[in-house]
């Protein structure tokens, strides 16, 4: 006989974002936009990965305010904290605890090959700390604790996700099916948004040149000004091409915010110059981000409500994380 109450459980999704500075249009198009869209279909867990932020030196008061702001931004994006689990990583100690265990199942050689480690060590030669080196293991713990099927990220996190999968497979091979082996969920458009000043580099909040990136919380005037100054090339043809990286990046951005294909964007600006095109991109981006900024600025004012939500989020996350953590401890041979 059919049981009409039976429903298939939703597949799980997990992702995190660092609060190290203002979040960018790259974060939004590469990851956050997908997070919001996935919540209706999946059982989602999203976190502010504050522990990751201290691999580079942070000013304590600034870090604290960025953690609040990032948490508020997740809510402003429309992520529902009742329907999903939204929390701050450092408030769930299972992440660091599992990270230690997983680090004993990760090889030094694997970590040495991580491109982000190489890039960040080159950028901060005076602070190549062990945390920077073992960062992907903490990220693997963030993921594997929640047994997600999918991890929505931008293209730059693909290598870290592959390591998380390798660690999960290795552990499962030794101890049986402990971890779900997750898949990266990378958007077709917007997975790699480039700097507006140097389209060979990814758009990043840690870029010293503020004209190279758009903050989600930038004002409309700033957004338009930055797009007007964006690097293009000497001809004036709006066309997607490997020899036109600046223009191609702007087409990608415009396409991602308007939902138009590259062909449609090229047709729209046929016979028009870069001036018109850059202004249209700036306006479309500003119109997309304005309501998010407005909601963020309202939410951040109510610290009490924020505190209630992040504490409830941490409790909910801890319940799921504890199940995986104690399973791991038992399998490895610890006394529970
Ligand atoms: P983070 O904080 O640097 O970036 C957060 C998300 O934004 C994406 N992203 C981009 N996408 C497209 N174009 C860009 N220019 C761009 N810049 C950033 C990133 O790919 C990411 O999806 N290690 C992670 C945070 C993390 C995490 C995790 C992610 C910690 N634990 C567990 C997933 C699962 C990071 O530093 O992302």
Boltz pocket constraint, residues with backbone or C-beta under 6 A from the ligand:
constraints:
  - pocket:
      binder: B
      contacts: [[A, 14], [A, 15], [A, 16], [A, 17], [A, 18], [A, 19], [A, 26], [A, 27], [A, 28], [A, 29], [A, 30], [A, 31], [A, 32], [A, 49], [A, 52], [A, 138], [A, 139], [A, 142], [A, 143], [A, 151], [A, 152], [A, 153], [A, 154], [A, 155], [A, 156], [A, 157], [A, 160], [A, 190], [A, 191], [A, 192], [A, 193], [A, 194], [A, 202], [A, 203], [A, 204]]
      max_distance: 6.0
